[in-house]
Structures are given as structure tokens and as C-alpha cells.
Amino acid sequence: MKIKRILTVAVICSAASIQAANWGLALGNWTTDAAAGWGTEPTAGDIANIFAGIVEITAGNAEVANELRLGNAASNTGTLNMSGGSLTHGSANVGLNGTGVVNITGGAITSAGSVSIGGGGAANGTITVDGSGSSWSAGNLLYVGSAATGSLAISNGGTFSNTFSHVGRTATGNGTVTVSGAGSSWVNSSAVQIGASGTGSLSISGGGRVDTIGTSFVGANAGSDGTVTISGAGSIWESAGQVRVGWNGTGLLTIEDGGRLQADSVSIQGGGAATGNINMGIGGLLTLGTAAGSDQSADIATFLGSTLVIGTDDIRYWNGASYVDITTGTEGVDYTLTYFTTGALTGYTELEIIPEPGTMGMLIVGCAGLIAVRRMRI
């Protein structure tokens, strides 16, 4: 009989410990003041802890770190100003327990992991991404107001991208996101929760853009409060999925002045003690469906009774004095319904709130002699 011999080999791997590089200057350049500021400039294995003072990254410099922390303790205020160059790191905590500020006016930050703004306690975190060519790309989750106060401002062509987002993540979280100006964008490769379990707000204006995929929430969980405002021509939240307004918490979505929500469908006031409303101001556009969608524009009852609008149908429009239920309005006077058969919106049905009747009209005479009268507010 043959005896099999089994050899067991145990291998123990010990990873190098992560060291913290602590910033110790009131003001200085990440690279050129490394010796005085960091002691030793952070490497890919170090935590770059800006616990106090102001650090600058300028054009031509490519910096790295394992983790980025600003405002590590309650008494700390740390600021990173970036006018060019790049910073590549793992995760980021902006306002971990104290105050953290990141201002990007040029250059790019790349995070392999998650980004948290406003970690806990009395923390206050702020990220500003301003100007064309300014960007922050996160490879994982984004928390704005994780358990404290956090804000993200994207403006003037700046961009921010990540996977899933929580704005007002926990009951103590208070998060604000603003996307303003043409070319400014917040791209989520998954969904967002505006008011996840805490308080969250999102403002899209001046041609800003937000993209999401999957089911997103405005007022997701019990006790949450979510608010979204889309305002101005070209401003859009485009959701490849459903948007739920007031799912288990309180949700308010306002669309006005040429702003648009484009989604597969909306669900209003999901259940429990939820409260949800969609307020549509003058020029507001609610564009629902998919490329394979069917015509739901016959009348408002058809639109509200379709699979495009689920729940309580609490869509209100501005009648010149207040927001009132859309079913009290008159099609062609207060709103229009359009089904698109050509172009990028093929298959979508759109509800648009049109201007209040004025005392004068504008006569438009086309080159072919066509005449149309368009109401104007005066």
C-alpha cells in the first residue's frame, strides 16, 4: 500500500503598515514645502492628514497618498487648494471630525475608494470643483453629509463622478449638492439618495447636469427629508431608472424655468408616513418613458394613470399664485402633453408647464407664412 504524504505550508504575509504624514504649516505647497510641511512628502502608502493649515497643489505636480484626511479632530481646520496638477489616492475624508475644505480650480483628483464629506460629530466638510478642467473622480461611494454637515459644489464646467451617492446619509447627516453652470456635471454610475436617512438637498441650475442609473430616491428612509430643485434652461437630471419622491420620508422635487427631469418613471409618496410632491413651475419639463415607450399624451388622466407616474400622482403646477393639483389645470392653457416620435426623446411623453395667460401676445410670422401666437407673461 502506498502512503500519500501531504505537505502543508503556512505562509504569513505581513503588509507594510500605513503611516500618517501630518501637515504642520499654516500655508505651504504640497511639493516644494514638503520638508517643512509634511516632514516627508506622502507616498502611495501614507495617509495625507491635513489636520490644520492650508496646503496647495499647483500645475505640474503629481501627488499621491493612500488616504486623504482634512479636519481630522474636532478642533482642526484643514484646507487643500488645488489650481493644477493631480492627486491620486485611495479614500478621502473631508471634515472627518473637524472642518475640512477642498477647493479645486484646476487639475484633477482621483480617488480609488469612497469619498466622505462631513464625517461625524460637529464636522463640517466642503468640496468645491470650479471651472472647466477641474475634476474629482471617485471609484466608489460618495457620502455628502455622512453623519454631520457636508456640501459639494460643482460649477462653471467642473465635474465630479462616482458610483452610488448618499446625500444626508444618516439621521444626523445634512448634505447639500449644487451643480450650476453649463458644462458642470455630477455623474453617478449608479443611483442617488437625496435625503437617505437625514436631510439632503440637490440644486441643478444654469445648465448643470446630473446623471444617475437605477432607482433614485428623494426622501428615502423614515425620518429623512429630501429636496431637489431643477431650474434654468438646459438644467437636467437624467435618470436611467425610476425616481421616487417621498418614498418613506419627505420628498419635494421642484422643476422650473426650463429645467427638466428625464426618467423612466416617477413614484410619488411610496408608503408609511411618507410625504411626496412634484412642484412644476413655469417652463418646468417632466419627461418620462424609454425609447420603447408608448404614447401617454392623450390627456392628463392618461398620463397620470399610466406606468409613468406611480403612487399618489401628487404633481402640482404654478397657477400664478400658488402650486395647485395638475388635474385642476387646462391643457393648452396651463400645460401641454407631448409624445416624441423622433429625435433623442423618441418614446418619451413630456409634461410642460406653459406661461400664464398675459394681456398681450407675441405674433410670430414664419418665412412660409405660418402664424403662431405664443402667450407671454407681462
Secondary structure, 3 states (H helix, E strand, C coil): CCCCCCCCCCCCCCCCCCEEEECCCCEEECCCCHHHHCCCCCCCCEEEEECEEEEEECCCCEEECCEEEECCCCCCEEEEEEEEEEEEECEEEECCCCEEEEEEEEEEEEECCCEEECCCCCCEEEEEEECCCEEEEECCCEEECCCCEEEEEEECCCEEEECCEEECCCCCCEEEEEEECCCCEEEECCCEEECCCCEEEEEEECCCEEEEECCEEECCCCCCEEEEEEECCCCEEEEEEEEEECCCCEEEEEEECCCEEEEEEEEECCCCCCEEEEEECCCCEEEEECCCCCCCCCCHHHHHHCCCEEECCCEEEECCCCEEEHHHCCECCCEEEEECCCCCCCCEEEEEECCCCCCCEEEEECCCCCEEEEECCC
